[in-house]
């Protein structure tokens, strides 16, 4: 696995690539690619960083695993490629946006349009075996993405962190809530969306916060 992270992120994360855990993670993925189909495709593993520069970042949405179905994952959490059917969680996200902001559900679930506005769509684990959810968990990715969250928390101010579900909230415990705005609710999964995701109004809350800070709101 070649690490070609966006130049804006490289100086902030360079030390991680030199650590033992990342060397072992790289070897694991190299070996796994020989035996399994891995998503997302190699060039898109670090796509979240390519599409949202460190300088422009103003919102972080934290996911867990890439989608493991054919043609779905594009390296951005909750996002799918153009012309791919919306997974249930993504459909619920769009439903909440419509209820919150009155925006129609879009034709595409590709969230690059959010990333280009400074929204980092970060999965805790950046790769997965086809058809095998969670197959690359606890191999080193979580340590890497913890480092990403800490770098953002330490080196930036006034970032909005969106933490949906218990997993994201536990992972986000390292965020300095004195410096940043943290939004928490149930996960948009059909199993939990009715228990606090629907009606959370996170999208309007993000934009209200950004506008008060003199930043451009996100066109969700």
C-alpha positions as CSV (number, residue, x, y, z in Angstrom):
1,X,0.0,0.0,0.0
2,X,1.6,3.3,-1.1
3,X,0.8,6.2,1.2
4,X,0.1,9.2,-1.0
5,X,-1.7,11.6,1.4
6,X,-2.6,15.1,0.3
7,X,0.3,17.6,0.7
8,X,-1.7,19.8,3.1
9,X,-1.9,16.8,5.5
10,X,1.5,15.3,5.1
11,X,3.5,17.4,7.5
12,X,0.9,16.9,10.2
13,X,0.8,13.1,9.9
14,X,4.3,12.2,8.6
15,X,5.3,10.8,12.0
16,X,2.4,8.3,12.0
17,X,3.7,6.7,8.8
18,X,7.0,6.0,10.4
19,X,5.6,4.2,13.4
20,X,5.6,0.5,13.9
21,X,1.9,0.1,13.9
22,X,1.6,1.7,10.5
23,X,4.4,-0.5,9.0
24,X,2.5,-3.5,10.3
25,X,-0.8,-2.2,8.9
26,X,0.8,-1.6,5.5
27,X,2.1,-5.2,5.4
28,X,-1.3,-6.6,6.5
29,X,-3.1,-4.7,3.6
30,X,-0.4,-5.7,1.1
31,X,-1.0,-9.3,2.0
32,X,-4.7,-9.1,2.1
33,X,-4.9,-7.5,-1.4
34,X,-3.3,-10.7,-2.7
35,X,-6.2,-12.8,-1.3
36,X,-9.3,-10.6,-1.3
37,X,-10.9,-7.7,-3.1
38,X,-10.4,-4.6,-0.9
39,X,-12.6,-1.5,-0.8
40,X,-12.2,1.3,-1.6
41,X,-9.8,0.9,-4.5
42,X,-6.1,1.8,-3.6
43,X,-6.1,5.3,-5.1
44,X,-9.2,6.2,-3.0
45,X,-8.0,4.9,0.4
46,X,-6.9,8.5,1.5
47,X,-9.6,10.2,-0.6
48,X,-11.1,12.0,2.4
49,X,-7.8,13.9,2.8
50,X,-7.5,14.6,-0.9
51,X,-10.9,16.2,-1.1
52,X,-10.7,18.2,2.1
53,X,-7.5,20.1,2.8
54,X,-6.2,20.7,6.3
55,X,-6.4,24.4,5.8
56,X,-10.0,24.4,4.6
57,X,-11.3,21.9,7.1
58,X,-14.2,23.2,9.2
59,X,-16.4,20.2,9.9
60,X,-15.6,16.5,10.6
61,X,-18.1,13.7,10.2
62,X,-16.9,10.5,11.8
63,X,-17.9,7.1,10.4
64,X,-16.8,3.6,11.2
65,X,-16.1,1.3,8.2
66,X,-16.1,1.8,4.4
67,X,-19.0,0.2,2.6
68,X,-18.2,-3.4,1.6
69,X,-20.5,-3.8,-1.4
70,X,-19.3,-3.6,-5.0
71,X,-18.8,-0.1,-6.3
72,X,-20.0,1.6,-3.2
73,X,-17.0,2.9,-1.2
74,X,-15.2,6.0,-2.4
75,X,-13.0,6.8,0.6
76,X,-15.5,9.3,2.2
77,X,-17.6,8.1,5.1
78,X,-21.3,7.6,4.3
79,X,-20.7,8.5,0.7
80,X,-21.2,6.3,-2.4
81,X,-20.1,6.6,-6.0
82,X,-22.4,8.2,-8.5
83,X,-25.2,6.0,-9.8
84,X,-25.0,3.7,-6.7
85,X,-28.2,3.1,-4.7
86,X,-28.3,4.9,-1.4
87,X,-27.4,2.7,1.6
88,X,-30.0,3.0,4.4
89,X,-27.9,5.3,6.7
90,X,-27.2,7.7,3.8
91,X,-30.9,7.8,2.9
92,X,-31.7,8.7,6.5
93,X,-29.1,11.5,6.4
94,X,-30.8,13.0,3.4
95,X,-34.2,12.6,5.0
96,X,-33.0,14.6,8.0
97,X,-31.5,17.3,5.8
98,X,-34.8,17.6,4.0
99,X,-36.7,17.9,7.3
100,X,-34.1,20.3,8.8
101,X,-33.3,22.5,5.9
102,X,-36.0,21.8,3.3
103,X,-33.6,20.6,0.7
104,X,-34.7,17.9,-1.7
105,X,-33.1,14.5,-1.6
106,X,-30.3,14.6,-4.2
107,X,-29.9,12.3,-7.2
108,X,-26.4,11.2,-6.1
109,X,-25.0,9.9,-2.8
110,X,-21.5,11.1,-3.7
111,X,-20.6,13.5,-0.9
112,X,-17.5,15.0,-2.6
113,X,-19.5,18.2,-2.8
114,X,-19.4,18.3,1.0
115,X,-15.7,17.5,1.2
116,X,-14.9,20.3,-1.3
117,X,-16.5,22.8,1.2
118,X,-14.3,21.7,4.1
119,X,-16.1,18.7,5.5
120,X,-13.7,15.9,6.4
121,X,-15.7,12.6,5.9
122,X,-13.5,10.3,8.0
123,X,-14.0,6.6,8.6
124,X,-12.3,5.1,11.6
125,X,-11.1,2.2,9.4
126,X,-10.1,3.2,5.9
127,X,-10.3,-0.3,4.2
128,X,-12.4,-3.4,4.2
129,X,-12.6,-6.8,2.5
130,X,-15.4,-7.1,0.0
131,X,-18.6,-8.4,1.6
132,X,-16.9,-8.7,5.1
133,X,-17.9,-5.8,7.3
134,X,-15.3,-4.9,10.0
135,X,-12.6,-7.2,8.5
136,X,-9.9,-4.5,8.7
137,X,-10.8,-3.3,12.2
138,X,-8.1,-3.5,14.9
139,X,-5.3,-3.7,12.4
140,X,-3.9,-0.2,13.0
141,X,-6.3,2.1,11.2
142,X,-8.0,3.2,14.4
143,X,-4.7,4.3,15.8
144,X,-4.1,6.3,12.7
145,X,-7.5,8.0,12.6
146,X,-7.2,8.7,16.4
147,X,-4.0,10.6,15.5
148,X,-5.9,12.5,12.7
149,X,-8.6,13.6,15.2
150,X,-6.0,14.7,17.8
151,X,-4.1,16.7,15.2
152,X,-7.2,18.5,14.2
153,X,-8.2,19.1,17.8
154,X,-4.8,20.3,18.8
155,X,-3.8,22.4,15.8
156,X,-7.1,24.0,14.7
157,X,-9.9,25.9,16.5
158,X,-13.6,26.1,16.0
159,X,-14.1,22.9,14.1
160,X,-17.5,21.2,14.2
161,X,-17.3,17.5,15.0
162,X,-20.4,15.4,14.2
163,X,-20.5,12.2,16.2
164,X,-23.4,9.9,15.4
165,X,-23.7,6.8,17.5
166,X,-21.8,5.3,20.5
167,X,-18.8,4.2,18.4
168,X,-18.1,7.7,17.1
169,X,-18.8,9.3,20.4
170,X,-16.3,7.1,22.2
171,X,-13.7,7.7,19.5
172,X,-14.3,11.5,19.8
173,X,-13.5,11.5,23.5
174,X,-10.1,13.0,22.7
175,X,-11.6,16.1,21.1
176,X,-11.0,19.3,23.1
177,X,-14.6,20.5,23.5
178,X,-13.3,23.9,24.9
179,X,-11.9,24.7,21.4
180,X,-14.4,22.9,19.2
181,X,-18.2,22.4,18.7
182,X,-19.2,18.8,19.2
183,X,-22.6,17.5,18.1
184,X,-23.8,14.1,19.2
185,X,-26.8,12.0,18.5
186,X,-28.0,8.5,17.6
187,X,-26.6,6.9,14.4
188,X,-28.6,7.3,11.2
189,X,-28.8,3.5,10.8
190,X,-32.4,2.2,10.5
191,X,-31.8,0.4,13.8
192,X,-31.3,3.7,15.7
193,X,-32.4,6.7,13.6
194,X,-35.7,6.9,15.4
195,X,-33.9,7.1,18.7
196,X,-32.5,10.5,18.3
197,X,-31.0,10.9,14.9
198,X,-34.2,12.1,13.2
199,X,-34.9,15.6,14.5
200,X,-31.3,16.3,15.7
201,X,-31.1,19.3,13.3
202,X,-27.3,18.9,13.1
203,X,-27.1,20.4,9.6
204,X,-28.7,23.7,10.6
205,X,-26.8,23.8,13.8
206,X,-23.5,23.4,11.9
207,X,-24.3,26.3,9.7
208,X,-25.5,28.6,12.5
209,X,-22.2,27.9,14.3
210,X,-20.1,28.5,11.2
211,X,-22.0,31.8,10.3
212,X,-21.5,33.1,13.8
213,X,-17.8,32.3,13.5
214,X,-17.6,34.3,10.2
215,X,-17.3,31.2,8.1
216,X,-19.2,30.2,5.0
217,X,-22.0,27.7,5.8
218,X,-22.1,24.3,4.1
219,X,-24.4,23.7,1.2
220,X,-25.7,20.4,2.3
